[in-house]
């Protein structure tokens, strides 16, 4: 099994997500890997770690998830691998539930959400984002 963390979905993943937009509720399992030091695309000077930059995003994204009818189910730090093998562990896991794919997509298009997204990009080395349907 190949595992490759990414910051953004590829075109096929986006197109698949937009198909059947009313499917839901969905829960998104986020396996997060932070950068050692945050790096902003606009070149701003910062002493933040990747985890701290992502924390700025996380503190605000909760409001957007709730605005679009979703909820945070779980967030926590990864401490060890109990079963299986991976080359490198993720740093944290977060699970958010949305009423539908459309609700999550609409959230990502919200101008306020897009404004906070810079902290996510600055802090994340990459992630896996796994959709589950109930």
DOFIMAR-60530 format. One record per residue (C-alpha): residue number from 1; residue in one letter; z, x, y. Coordinates in Angstrom, 1 decimal, decimal comma. Layout:
BEGIN
{nr->NUM rest->A z->Z x->X y->Y}
...
***
This chain:
BEGIN
{nr->1 rest->X z->0,0 x->0,0 y->0,0}
{nr->2 rest->X z->-1,0 x->1,4 y->3,4}
{nr->3 rest->X z->1,4 x->0,8 y->6,2}
{nr->4 rest->X z->0,3 x->1,4 y->9,8}
{nr->5 rest->X z->2,3 x->0,4 y->12,8}
{nr->6 rest->X z->0,4 x->-0,8 y->15,8}
{nr->7 rest->X z->1,2 x->-2,0 y->19,3}
{nr->8 rest->X z->-1,7 x->-4,6 y->19,6}
{nr->9 rest->X z->-3,5 x->-6,7 y->17,0}
{nr->10 rest->X z->-7,1 x->-5,9 y->16,2}
{nr->11 rest->X z->-9,9 x->-8,4 y->16,8}
{nr->12 rest->X z->-9,8 x->-9,8 y->13,2}
{nr->13 rest->X z->-6,1 x->-10,4 y->13,5}
{nr->14 rest->X z->-6,5 x->-12,1 y->16,8}
{nr->15 rest->X z->-9,3 x->-14,3 y->15,6}
{nr->16 rest->X z->-7,3 x->-15,2 y->12,5}
{nr->17 rest->X z->-4,3 x->-16,1 y->14,6}
{nr->18 rest->X z->-6,4 x->-18,4 y->16,8}
{nr->19 rest->X z->-7,8 x->-20,3 y->13,8}
{nr->20 rest->X z->-5,8 x->-23,5 y->13,0}
{nr->21 rest->X z->-3,8 x->-23,1 y->16,1}
{nr->22 rest->X z->-1,6 x->-26,1 y->15,3}
{nr->23 rest->X z->-0,2 x->-24,5 y->12,1}
{nr->24 rest->X z->3,5 x->-24,4 y->12,3}
{nr->25 rest->X z->6,3 x->-24,0 y->12,6}
{nr->26 rest->X z->5,8 x->-20,3 y->12,2}
{nr->27 rest->X z->8,3 x->-17,4 y->12,1}
{nr->28 rest->X z->7,2 x->-14,0 y->13,2}
{nr->29 rest->X z->9,0 x->-11,1 y->11,5}
{nr->30 rest->X z->8,8 x->-8,0 y->13,8}
{nr->31 rest->X z->9,5 x->-4,6 y->12,3}
{nr->32 rest->X z->9,9 x->-2,3 y->15,3}
{nr->33 rest->X z->9,5 x->1,4 y->15,7}
{nr->34 rest->X z->10,5 x->2,9 y->19,1}
{nr->35 rest->X z->9,2 x->5,9 y->21,0}
{nr->36 rest->X z->11,7 x->8,6 y->21,5}
{nr->37 rest->X z->11,0 x->8,4 y->25,3}
{nr->38 rest->X z->9,5 x->5,5 y->27,1}
{nr->39 rest->X z->6,0 x->6,0 y->28,4}
{nr->40 rest->X z->4,6 x->3,6 y->31,0}
{nr->41 rest->X z->0,8 x->3,2 y->31,3}
{nr->42 rest->X z->1,2 x->3,2 y->35,1}
{nr->43 rest->X z->2,6 x->6,8 y->34,9}
{nr->44 rest->X z->6,0 x->5,9 y->36,4}
{nr->45 rest->X z->8,7 x->8,4 y->36,0}
{nr->46 rest->X z->11,5 x->7,2 y->33,7}
{nr->47 rest->X z->14,5 x->8,5 y->31,8}
{nr->48 rest->X z->14,5 x->5,5 y->29,5}
{nr->49 rest->X z->14,3 x->5,9 y->25,7}
{nr->50 rest->X z->11,8 x->3,7 y->23,9}
{nr->51 rest->X z->14,6 x->1,5 y->22,7}
{nr->52 rest->X z->16,0 x->1,0 y->26,2}
{nr->53 rest->X z->12,5 x->0,1 y->27,6}
{nr->54 rest->X z->12,0 x->-2,3 y->24,8}
{nr->55 rest->X z->15,4 x->-3,7 y->25,5}
{nr->56 rest->X z->14,2 x->-4,7 y->29,0}
{nr->57 rest->X z->11,4 x->-6,6 y->27,4}
{nr->58 rest->X z->13,7 x->-8,2 y->24,8}
{nr->59 rest->X z->16,2 x->-9,4 y->27,3}
{nr->60 rest->X z->13,5 x->-11,4 y->29,1}
{nr->61 rest->X z->11,3 x->-12,5 y->26,2}
{nr->62 rest->X z->14,0 x->-14,7 y->24,9}
{nr->63 rest->X z->13,4 x->-17,0 y->27,9}
{nr->64 rest->X z->9,7 x->-17,2 y->27,2}
{nr->65 rest->X z->10,2 x->-18,0 y->23,5}
{nr->66 rest->X z->12,5 x->-20,8 y->24,5}
{nr->67 rest->X z->10,2 x->-22,1 y->27,3}
{nr->68 rest->X z->7,5 x->-22,6 y->24,6}
{nr->69 rest->X z->9,7 x->-24,4 y->22,2}
{nr->70 rest->X z->10,7 x->-21,4 y->20,1}
{nr->71 rest->X z->14,0 x->-19,7 y->19,2}
{nr->72 rest->X z->15,2 x->-16,3 y->18,2}
{nr->73 rest->X z->16,5 x->-16,4 y->14,6}
{nr->74 rest->X z->17,7 x->-12,8 y->14,2}
{nr->75 rest->X z->17,6 x->-9,3 y->15,7}
{nr->76 rest->X z->19,3 x->-6,2 y->14,3}
{nr->77 rest->X z->19,0 x->-2,4 y->13,8}
{nr->78 rest->X z->17,7 x->-1,0 y->10,6}
{nr->79 rest->X z->20,4 x->1,1 y->8,9}
{nr->80 rest->X z->18,9 x->2,0 y->5,6}
{nr->81 rest->X z->16,3 x->1,0 y->2,9}
{nr->82 rest->X z->18,0 x->-1,0 y->0,1}
{nr->83 rest->X z->14,9 x->-1,4 y->-2,1}
{nr->84 rest->X z->11,5 x->0,2 y->-2,3}
{nr->85 rest->X z->10,0 x->3,2 y->-0,5}
{nr->86 rest->X z->8,4 x->3,8 y->2,9}
{nr->87 rest->X z->7,5 x->7,0 y->4,5}
{nr->88 rest->X z->9,5 x->6,2 y->7,7}
{nr->89 rest->X z->11,9 x->3,3 y->8,4}
{nr->90 rest->X z->11,5 x->1,0 y->11,3}
{nr->91 rest->X z->14,2 x->1,1 y->14,0}
{nr->92 rest->X z->14,9 x->-2,7 y->14,3}
{nr->93 rest->X z->13,9 x->-6,1 y->12,9}
{nr->94 rest->X z->13,6 x->-9,3 y->15,0}
{nr->95 rest->X z->12,6 x->-12,8 y->13,9}
{nr->96 rest->X z->11,4 x->-15,4 y->16,3}
{nr->97 rest->X z->10,4 x->-19,0 y->15,3}
{nr->98 rest->X z->7,7 x->-20,9 y->17,2}
{nr->99 rest->X z->6,6 x->-24,6 y->16,8}
{nr->100 rest->X z->3,0 x->-23,5 y->16,2}
{nr->101 rest->X z->0,6 x->-20,6 y->16,6}
{nr->102 rest->X z->-0,6 x->-22,3 y->19,8}
{nr->103 rest->X z->2,9 x->-22,2 y->21,3}
{nr->104 rest->X z->3,1 x->-18,5 y->20,6}
{nr->105 rest->X z->-0,4 x->-17,8 y->22,0}
{nr->106 rest->X z->0,4 x->-19,9 y->25,1}
{nr->107 rest->X z->3,5 x->-17,8 y->25,6}
{nr->108 rest->X z->1,5 x->-14,6 y->25,5}
{nr->109 rest->X z->-0,9 x->-15,9 y->28,1}
{nr->110 rest->X z->2,0 x->-16,8 y->30,5}
{nr->111 rest->X z->1,7 x->-14,6 y->33,6}
{nr->112 rest->X z->5,5 x->-14,0 y->33,6}
{nr->113 rest->X z->5,3 x->-12,9 y->30,0}
{nr->114 rest->X z->2,5 x->-10,5 y->30,7}
{nr->115 rest->X z->4,5 x->-9,0 y->33,5}
{nr->116 rest->X z->7,4 x->-8,0 y->31,2}
{nr->117 rest->X z->5,0 x->-6,8 y->28,5}
{nr->118 rest->X z->4,8 x->-3,4 y->30,2}
{nr->119 rest->X z->8,3 x->-2,6 y->28,9}
{nr->120 rest->X z->7,3 x->-3,5 y->25,3}
{nr->121 rest->X z->4,3 x->-1,2 y->25,5}
{nr->122 rest->X z->6,3 x->1,6 y->27,1}
{nr->123 rest->X z->9,0 x->1,4 y->24,4}
{nr->124 rest->X z->7,2 x->0,7 y->21,2}
{nr->125 rest->X z->5,6 x->3,4 y->19,0}
{nr->126 rest->X z->4,3 x->0,5 y->16,9}
{nr->127 rest->X z->5,3 x->-2,4 y->14,8}
{nr->128 rest->X z->4,4 x->-4,7 y->12,0}
{nr->129 rest->X z->4,3 x->-8,4 y->13,0}
{nr->130 rest->X z->4,4 x->-10,6 y->9,9}
{nr->131 rest->X z->3,6 x->-14,4 y->10,2}
{nr->132 rest->X z->5,4 x->-16,7 y->7,9}
{nr->133 rest->X z->4,9 x->-20,5 y->7,6}
{nr->134 rest->X z->7,5 x->-22,9 y->6,5}
***
